[in-house]
Amino acid sequence: MALTCGLVGLPNAGKSTIFNCITSGGAATAPYAFTTIDPNAGSVAVPDDRLERLARLVRPKTVVPASLEIVDIAGLVRGASKGEGLGNRFLGHIREVDAIIHVVRCHSDSSVPPPDATVSPARDVGVVNLELILADLETVQRRRERIGKAARYGEKREAEEDRTLAKIEGILNGGSPARRTPLDDAERAIAAGLFLITMKPVVYVGNLPEGVTDPSTSPFYSELMETAVSEGAPVMALSAKIEAEIAQLDGAERDEFLEDLGIDVPGGHRLIRAAYEALDYITFYTFNEKEARARPLKRHTRAPHAAGKIHADMEKGFVKAEVLGVEDLEGAGSYSAARELGLLRIEGKDYEIQDGDVVFFRFAG
């Protein structure tokens, strides 16, 4: 199943423009609210120079990058948790994604009127987050009511769940997202069953005006940074207008445009990487003469389970993993040379796959 990231924010924040830039999705854009009603979705490759280097070395017939599905979700308004705007539809769509990309307006372009007449990133973040927190609070309270009797009468499973939910409810009541709740592994597993929106990782994206190349000069972006830092959330800047121009170019023309702007890669590429990392995923690689593939994997996953991501039989019959890094493989020049140089490691069932590992799984089947 593809990893999914939902683009959210207030109307006219720039979500659909950014969506079109990174996915070529063709979503409608206009300077008024609710241009997006039903969510648009598009798959994007995760930029990965290691995979490109691996492919140049082993020359497979096909190269398959890791990918993310990006979902452009309708703009949220005050009262969404009570059904205002596209309320329940919005909340239902965002509940289905794995991570949130929260686009925040950091410009005062009068041709795109802000929903509250003025621009304030901290206020705008607060509006969205409050609605998500209220929606989660309702979910938690409804669940506690449902299990309350069993918990009071000493049913172990329900009592443990109620204690966990009480901790989350306290954080939500304090105006913080559920992901700020200190939970152990068992409590986190309990919380996962509720699919809380504010438990999802978030990346804040400040949408800058076209002429600003240094985000530190924007007071709006500085305000957004302070808000993100207070939450312990990652934040980045880009200009939706600039990204739209970059998306229309290719090859040398695009490279020249980026050089004129003084940037190495489009902001859309940085956004895709930031979303991938917010999910706490790493990438490992497999290859043969037919295919070189980048494989996304949750950090701290052990080798047998990683093998199971390729095929269930490989996990069941796991014997060992032969591992080396992309850089070691490059340095050796070939897999056989790397083996002769002693660069290949043999790892067992307790080995946690590391970012950048090239892995061959050996299994009995």
N, C-alpha and C positions, 0 to 999 in steps of 0.2 A: 504494500500500500504506500502511495506517495506521501511524503511529508507535506503538510499544507500550512500556509501562512496567510492570515486574513489582513487585508489593508482596511483599517478603520480610522475614523476621525469625524469631525464635524463636517457638514456640507461645505463645499467649496474649499476644502483643505488642499486639494490637488491629488487625491487618491487615484482617480481614474486616469489622469494624465500620467502619473508614475506607473500605474498598471500597464498602460499601453506601451510605455517606453521599454519596460523590462520584459514584456511578454509578446509584443506586437499583437495585442489582443483585440484592438479595434473597439474598445468600449466607448460609448458616447460620452462626450464632455461638453459642458456648457456652464456659463456663469450664473447658475441658479441651483437651488437645492433639489435633491432627489433626481438628478439626471440618471443615477444608478438606482434601480428598484430591485430587480432580480440580480443576484451576484454574478459577476463575470469571473471566469476561471481560465487560467493558462499555465502551462508547464514551462519552466525555465531551467536551463542547465546551470549547475553551480560552477562558476569560473574556477579552473584548476590547472595551474601551469605544471604541476607534477604529473598529471595524467598526460598532458601534451608531451612532456619529456619522455615519459615511459613509452608512449606510442611511437615517438621518433626512434627509440632504441629497439623495440621489439617488432615494429612494422606489422601489426595485426590487420586483418581485413576490415574490422569495424572497431570504433572507439565509442564507448558508452559512458558519458559523464554521470555523476550523481545529479539528481534533479529535485526541484521543489515545485509544488503547485501553489500558485499565487491566486488568491480570491479577492476580488474587489467588491467590498460589501457596502451597502447603502449608507449614506451619512447619518449619524446619530444626532438626536436633538434632546433637549431637556424633557424629562418625563418619559423617555423610552421604556424605562422599567415598568411604567404604568400603561404602556401602549401608545404613547404619543408618537407622531411621525410614523415610521415603519416599525416602531417598537418591538413587538414580539417577533416579527419576521427577522429584524436585525439581530436580535439576541439569539435566535435559533441558528442563524447562519454563523455567527461568531463562535457559538458553542461547539461547532463541528470542526474548527481548525485546531492545529497543533500549537501555533504561536501567533502573536499579534504584532503587526507592523502598524504603529500608531502614527499617522501622518498629521503634523501640526503646522498650521499656517504661520510663517515667519516673514511675511511681507505685507505691505499695505497697498497693493495694486487696486486702484479704485474701479477698474473694469471688472473685477471679480469681488463683489461686495461680501464682506464677512457677515456671518449670521447674526452677530451681536453688535453690528455697526462699528465696533472698534476691534483692534487686534491685540490680543493678550494671550500668549502661549500658555502661561501658567493657568489662567482661567479656563481656556479651552480644554486643556488636559484634565482639569478638575471636573468639568462638565461631563466628559466622556467617562472618566473613572468613577464618578459618583453613580452614574446610571448602571455601570457594570457591577459595582459593589452592591448596590441595592438589589439587583437581580440575583446576585449570589446569596445575599443575606436572606432573601425570600426562599431560595432553594434549601439553604441550611436549616432555617427555622421550620420549614415544612417537613423536612426529613426528621428533625428532632421530635416534632409532634407525633410523627408516625411510629417512631421506635420508643417513645417516652415511657409507655407503660411497661414494656418488656425490660427496659433499662432499669427502671425503678424496682422491679421485682427480681433483679439480680441475674438476668440472662447475660452471660459473660460477653458474647459477641456484641449484643446491642449496647451493653454498658461501655465497652471499649469504644464503640463507634460514637456514642453520645459524648464521651469525654473528648474525643478528637474534634467533634463538631463544635463543642463548647469553646475550645481553644480558637478555632477558626472564626466562630461567631464573634468572639471578643475582639479579634483583629479587625474584622469587617465593621463592627460597631464603632471602632476607633477611627474609621475612615481610611484604612489601609487595605490594599489588595490582599487576597488570601495567600498569595505566594510569599508574603512576609511572615507567615505563621511558622514558628520553629516546630518542625515535625520530624520524628524519627521515621525509619523506613516503614514500619508497620502502620503508623498513622498516615503516612503519605499514600500507602496502598488503599487505606480506607477512604481518604479524600478523593482519590482518583475515580472512585465509583460515582461521584456526584457531577463530574465534568464541569467544575466551577470555572467560570470565564476568567476571573482574576487570578486563578492558579497558573494560568498559561504564561510562559515567558513573553516579554514584550521588548520591542526595539522602537525607540522614538526616532522619528525622522522629521527634521526641521526643513520645511519647504521654503527656500530662500528666494529673493527676487533675482531677476536675470543678471543684474550687474554686479552682484556680490560674489567674489571669488574666495574671499577670506571670511569664514564664518565668525571668527572672533571679533570682527568689526560690526556685527549685527547685534544690537541690544535685544531684539526679539529672540535670537538664537541663544544668547547668553541666559535669558530668562528660562528658556526651555531646558538648557543644560543644568541649571540649578534644580529644576523640578526633577529631571531624570536622575541626577546624582542623589537627591534626597530619597529616591526610591531604590537606589542601587541598580538602575536599569541602564543598558547601553543606549547611546544617542549618537546620531550622525546627521550631517547636513547634505542637502543637494538642492538643486533648482529644477523643479519640474519643467519649466520652460526650456532651460538649457538641455536637459535630458531629452526632451522632445526633438530638439534640433539635432542632437547627436544621433538619435535613433534613425534619422533620415539619411545619415551618411554611412559610408562603408569604406574599407580599405584605406588607401593613402589619404583620401580626403578627410576621413574621420580622424586619423592619426595627426594630421596637420591641425585640425580644429582643436583637438585635445592639447596639443603642444602650445597653441596660441593661448589657451585658457590656463596653461601651467599645471595641468593634471595628468597623471599617468593612465588612469583607467576611468571609464564612466562611473558616475555615482550609482547607477543602477547595478553595476557589478559589485560595488562595495556593499550595497544594500542586500543583495542576495547572499553574499558571504556573511554579513552581520546576522541575518535571519537564521542561517544555517548554524552559526556558532551559538546563537541564543537558544537554540533547541538542544544545545550541548551534544552535538553530533561530531564525530570525527569521520575521516575517510580512510578506508584501506583499499588495496588494489589487488586484482587478480588478472592474469593474462594467459593466453595460449596463442597458437598461430592464427586462430580465428578472431579473437576478441581481446581487447584490453578494456577493463571496466573499473570505474570508481564506485565503491560501494559505501553508502552512508551507514553509520553504525552509532548507536548510543554509546557515549563514553563509559568506560569500565565494563564493557561486555567481554566475557571470556570466550576463548577460542571455539569451544564446541557450539555455543549459541551463535557465534558469528558464522560458522560453517552452515548452521541451519538456515541462515538467511539466504544461502545459495540453494540448498535443497535439504529437505527434512532428513533424508537418508544419511546425509553427511554428518549431521549432528548425532544421530543415533549410533552410527558406526565410527565416530571420531576416534582416530588413533593418535595423530600428532599434527602439528602445524610447522611447516618450513617457512621461516620468516627472515626477511631482510628489508632494509629501507630503500626507498627510491634512489637516494643519493649514493648508497653503496652499490646498487645495481648499475647506476650510471658510471661510477668510477671503475667498476670491473669491466664494463663493456658488454657483458652477457651474463645470463643466469649460470651457465656452466662455468664461466670464469670466476664468478662470485663464489660458487661452491668450492672450486679449487683453491681459492684464496682464503677459505675459512670464514667468509662473511655470512654464511647461511647459519641461522640458529634453529635448533629443534626445540619447540615449545610444546608443553602438555596441556592438560585440561584446565589448569588453574591460570594459564596465561591470559592477561587482559590485552586485547588488541590495541595497538597504539596508532595514533594518527600518522599516516605516511607509510605504514607497513605494507609490503608486498607479500602476499601469503599464498602458499600452496597447502591445501588441506589433504591429509592422507586419512582414508577411512576404509573400514571393512564393510562390504555390502553385497 
